[in-house]
Amino acid sequence: MRHYLKFFFDPGFDRRKLTPRLRQDGSVDLYDLGYVQNVMAGEVVAEWLPAEKAPPDADPRAFYSEKVFPYGLGCTPDPGNPDRLVTTVNGYVAFENGRITVRRTLVVPDDVGFHTGNIVFVGDVTIEGAVRAGFEVVGRNVVVRGLVEGARIRATESIVAESGIKGSDNAVIRAGGNLRTKFCENAELHAGKNLLVDSSSMLCHFYVGERLAVKGRLVGGTATCRGSVYVGEALGGGLRTQTKLLLGYDPELISRDRALRIKIHRTSERAMALRREAGPGGRAGKEAAEELAELEKKLVSYHDLRHRLWLNRHGGENFLVCRAIVPGVIGANVEIGIGEAVMDAPDGARDVLFRYYDGDVVMSSPAVKR
């Protein structure tokens, strides 16, 4: 007697033969190739049915002489319905060597680029190559062996960028837990807990829930951290490059505020350009007036969002636990804020500690008690 095994995934899936997904408008998305077949724990991946219920185009591998599930890691017969095979873990499902398996770790053996598309996975991801500009990787824990370019990486837990991040102002790296990178340039990095840079950082924006440590130099950009910041060799440098530390506040609140300020700036610039165009000798008429009115509505909305963002913050900050620890040297144009208190750090100071005391930022030495 023949039995038909209905698969709830594609058993013939081959990552070497991916094609772009078709959009509703008929165009194709070159960044979405469906690299992985995600499943969640408890999901049905196969079910026994009578052979006569098989569709005409059924996969020949789906017919069996005995009703015995061909399964391996990550799945098991459903205790409540023995004709169904369910997953026991979150991961990707595949039909490998005649067995249905679910694996919790996805290994991408090459770069993430146009031949893979974006990687969106419910488990852990290891990228053996680089993550190219414009692409996205999503996972629980993400490890990238190669360089991270102007890409987006999101992990519910940790991220490790073993070869560093060179973002060209387009990289956004967001870890729910800890984040570690060899170096970083022109990138936006978020860590719900701790962030470690093994060498140096240049022109980056950090948003850190607990502690930030940069072993080498931290030059340019901003670092927002609820707890402490450690910079081993040098903080700041270059008369035209400002470096700002802001300690004590919720970093994600500051991140959202920065995003709104950028929108306000760009919208204001466009509105000013429109007013110039609509002036004497410039573009006039209904089209320009309508666009300007829409921009002015957006500006009101953005300002209102900023107001409500700060109005609704939870508060409860403890600025007394905040520390900026610099065993090395302070460069030019460094601003250190703890809560609402701000100090222009003295250029050339060495082996210093900044903390909050009686409404001010105060500096002392040494940076670390020995």
N, C-alpha and C positions, 0 to 999 in steps of 0.2 A: 504493500500500500504506500502510495506517495503522499507526502505532506508538503505543504507550501509554507515557507517562512517569509512573512511579510516584513521587510525592512522599513524602519521609520527614518532612515538616513540613506545616503547614496553609497552602496557598497563598492561601487566602481570608481569612487572619488580618487583623482590623481592630481597631486599638486604640481606636477610637471605640465599639466594641460589645462591651466586655468584660463578663464575668459572673463572680460569685464562684465559687471552687472548692467542690465538694461534699465534705464530710468523710465519713468512714466511718460516723459515727453519724447521718447524714442531714441534719445542720445545714450551714450555709454559712459559709465564711471570708471575711468582708468585706475582709480585708487581703490576700488572695491572689487576684488577678484574672488572673495569667499575662500580665503586660504585655509580655514579650519572649520570643522563641523562641531560646534559647541553642544554639549548636553549638560543638564543639571542632575544631581543625585535624585533618584526616584523616577526619572523619566523613562518611558517605554521606548526601547530601541528596536524590538522585534516581537513578532506575535505569530503563533501557529494558526494556520487556517486550512480548511479542506482544499485539496489540490484543484478542484473544479472552480474555486473562487479566485484563482490566480488570473491576473490580466493576461491578454494575449502576448504582450511584450515583456513578460516577467523574466527576470534574470535567471539563466539556467542554474546558477549557484544556489538559488532559493528553494530547490526541490530536494527532499531527503526521504530516504526509505524508512527511517526511524525518527520518531519525534523526540530527538535529543538535541538540546541547544548547543551549537558550536560557539562556546564563549570562553573568554580568558579573563584577564585582569579587568577590574572596574565594573563588573556587572554580574547579575545573578538572577535566577528565576524568581518571579514575583510570588511571595508566600501566599498572597490572596488570590492569585490567578496563575496557576502553573503553566498556562499557555503563553504567558508574556515574559519577556526578558527585560529587566529594568537595570538602570545604572545605580551604582553604590557610591560614586564620587562625582564631583564636577570635573569636567575635562573635555577631551575631544574623542569622538567615536570613530572607529575605523574597522574595516574588514581585512585583517592581516593574516596571511597564511591559513585561510579558511576559518578563522575565528573572529568573533566580534570582541573588540577590546575598547576600553576607555582609559585614557592616560591623563594624569594630572599635570604633566610637564610637557610643554611644547618646545621643541628645539628647531630653530630656523637655521639651516646650515650655511647660509650665505647672507648677503645684505638684504635689508628690507628696502625694496624699490619697486619699479614698475613690473617686475616679474613675480612679485609676491602680493603687491597691493598692501593696504593697511592690515595690521594684525590685531584682531580683537578676540581675546581668549579669556575664558572664565578661570583658568588656573595659572600656573607659573610659566613664564616665557624666558627662554634663553636665546639671544640673537648672537650667532657666531661671528657675524660680520658687522657692518655699519648700519645705521638707520639714516637713510638719505633724506635730504631736505624735502619738505612737503608731505611726508608720510607720518602715520600715527601707529603707535603700539599701545595696546591696552592689555593689562593682565593683573594678576594678584601680586606676585613678585616678578620683577623684570630685571634681567641681567643682559647688558649689551657689551660684547667683547670688543667690538670695533668702535669707531668714532660716531658720536651722535651729532648730526648736522642740524639744520634748521627744521627740526621735527618736533612732534608732540608725543610725549610718553606719559601715560597715566597708570598708576598702580595703587590698588587699595592698600597694599602693605609697603614693601620696600622697592627701591630702584638702585642698581649699581651700574655706573657707566665706567667700565674698566679703562678705556682709552681716552676718556674725556668728552667734553661737550664744546663744540664750536658752532654757535647758533646763528650767526649773521642776523641777529635781532629777531629771529623767527622761532627759536626753540622755546617750548614751554614744557617743563618737566615737573610732574606733580606726583608726589608719593604721600600716601596716607600715613605712613610710618616714617622710616629712616631713608635718607638718600645719601649716596656716596659717589664721588666722581674724582677722576685723576686731576682734571683741571676744568675750568669753564670760562668761556668768552661769549659775550653778547647773548645771554640767555636769561630766561626767567625760571627760577627754581623754587618749588614749594615742597616743604617737608612738614608733615603733621607733628613729627617728633624732632629728630636730630638730623643735621646736615653736615657732612664732612667733605672738605676739598683737600685732597692729598698734596697738591702743590699750590697753584695760584689761581686767582679769579680776576677777570678784567671786564669792566662795564657790564656787570650782571645785576639782576634784581632778585634778592633772596627774601623768602617769606617762610619763617621757621617757627614752629610751635614751641620748641624747648631750647635747644642749644645749637649754635653754629660754630664750627671750627674750620679755619683756613690755615693750613700749616705754613704756606709760603706768604705771598703778597695778596692783598685785597685792594685793588685799584679801581676807582670809578664805580658808578652805579649806587644802589641802595641795598641795605641789609636791614630787614625788619624782623625782630626776634622777640618773643615774649620773655625769654630768660637771659642767657649770657652769650656773648660773642668772644671768640678767641682768634687772634691773628698772630701767627708766629713770627714772621719776618718783617713785614712792613704794611702799615695801614695808610692808604692814600698815596698820592704822588702826582706831580704834574700840575702846573698852575691853572691849566684850562680844564682839568678833569676833577670834578667834585665827587667826593666820596661821603655818603651819608649813612650813619647808623641810627636806627630808631628802635629803642628797647622798651618793653613793658606792655605794649598793646597787642591785641589779637591781630596776628599777621594777615589773616584773610580779610579782616575788615579794612586794613590798610591797602590790601591788594584791590579790593572792590572800589575803594575810594580813588586809587590811582587810575583804574580803568575808566571811571566816570570823568575824572579830570582830563584824561586824554580825549575822551569823546567831546567834552565841553570845548577844549582847545581847538580840535579839528572842525567842529561845527561852527564855532565863532569865526574861524578863519574863512570858511566857505561863505558865511553870511556877509562878512566884510567884503569879500571879493564880489559877491552879488550886488551889494550896494554900490560898489564902484562901477560895475557894469551897467547898472540901471541909471547912473548919473548922466550928466550932459555928454552927449556923444557916445554913450555906452549902450548896452543892450537894455531894452525897455519892453514894456508890454505885459500881458497877462501871465505868460509863462514864467518870467523872472519873478513877478510878484507872488505867484503861487508857491514857487520853490522857496522864496525868502520867508513866507509865512509858515511853511512847514518846518523850516530850520528853526525859526523862533519858538515854535511849539516844542520842538525837541530840546532846545536849550532850557526852557522852563521845566520840562520833565526831568532832565538830567540834574538840574540844581535841586529840584524837589527830592529826588532819589538820594542825593548826597546828604541833604538835611536829615532825612528820615534814617539814613544809614547810621549817622552818629547819634541821633536822638534815641534810637532803639538799641544801642550797644549795651551789652550786659554789665559792663563796669567790673568792679572788684579787682582791678589790677593791683599788683604788689610791686611797686617800683624799687623797693628796698632790696629785693633779691637780684636785681639786674646788675650785670657786670659787663664791661668791655675790657678785655685783658689783652695787652699788647706787649709781649716781652721784647719785641723788636723795636722799630723806629716809626714815628708818626711823620707822614709826608705832608705836603702842602694841600690846603683846601679840603680839610676833613671836618665834618660837622657831626657831633654826637648828641643825640637826643635821648633822654630817659623820661618817659611821660611827656609833660609839657615843658620840661626844662631842657635847654639847649646850650651846648658849649662849642665854640670854634677851637678845636684841638690845636695846641701849639706845635707848629712845624719844627721838627727836629727832636722832639721829646723822645726819650728812650725808656724802655722797661717800665711802663706805666699802667695803672689801673684806673678806670673811670667807673664811678658809682653814683647813686642818688643819695643826697643828704639834705634835709631841711629845705626842699623845694628847688635845689640846684644840682647840677652835675659837678662833682668834685674829682680832682685827679690826685693820685698818690703814687708812690714808688716804694718797693718794687711791684711789678705786675703780679708776681706769684710769691708768696712767702716761702722761704727756703729753710 
